[in-house]
Amino acid sequence: MDTLKLETAGRGLAPSLAVKTKCVMEDEILRLKGEATAALGEAGKEDLEPFRVKYLGRKGLFTSVMRQLGSAPAADRPRLGKLANDIKQELTQAFAARQEELGAGRGQGTATRLDLSLPGRVLPRGRLHPVTQVMAEVCAIFEGLGFTVAEGPDVETDFYNFEALNIPPHHPARDMHDTFYVSDALLLRTHTSPMQIRAMEREQPPLRMIAPGKVYRCDSDITHTPMFHQVEGFLVDRQVSFADLKGVLSVFIARMFDADTAIRFRPSFFPFTEPSAEVDIGCVMCGGKGCRVCKQTGWLEILGAGLIDPAVFAKVGYDPEAYSGFAFGLGIERIAMLKYGINDIRLYYENDLRFLSQF
Ligand code: PHE
């Protein structure tokens, strides 16, 4: 009968073990109390935090005792739990009193003081890189004129970057396009013009597209970085003339800069356009009077353009008798420099927030 009673109390534990568990627990709790009280009595200011961690912390001895209560006989659990809780509370109070006594309470040490009246920390707001902003602006203007956007690979074949654009292997134009080769026939594109070829191979006229992206050249000084951004634009249809090119670029420049910005088309040469032109705008710094930025000329070069050379149409299988078109390529960094009055292209890529946060 005895055995049976104990078994009920100990919920299936062997009687001797049940009794032992109860006693051991209670002894342990009381011993812990004695030990902690003594330790607290002797604690100096610098012992307080280690004390708190050891006895009262989340991984402290009292927490671990409470956890072990799960294995105590069910009948004893409430009483033991209350005992442990009361002691923990008592110790917490004693701890606070001791803190007070030693002048180490919350609000007394500067490290732990919480000042609710302090203003919150302001998180700096991110923004788009100036090159990204200008790129988006350029694309938006051309999209407004009905151009669609196409993107292509940065690693390009010799065929698309040169050959199909009427730049054969030993053509002097390759000098200006010294680049980084992946292999003999694979390179980092030196301009976005290869996208003209990729688009024309894929689609039949009429065609009205822009191709924004990164381009690469072996160049590095205050006006050149080895990587920069271009937007290529091209339009192919029947009876496209130089007047159409002028019209589109005039609208673009008026929207990108001021409506009354002066424009000048200067004869030039590109192997893939005929005739070709460099397009200048009246200097945005001095208004055309002549300054250091425009090298006293009053003009700033902003893009290359021309009518697509019939030799290029031949490469993609368009009938040069039936179709004509224009193409242009503009440098984004350069346009952003002129728009914002930036005098060193390298500033874009130094990641200095004092520079970047101005845009
Ligand atoms: N691809 C030329 C360059 O990067 C620019 C250009 C594009 C010129 C289209 C004419 C027509 O220098």
Residues whose N, C-alpha, C, O or C-beta is under 5 A from the ligand:
A	BS01	LIG	T190 H191 S193 F270 T273 G304 A305 G306 A327 F328 G329
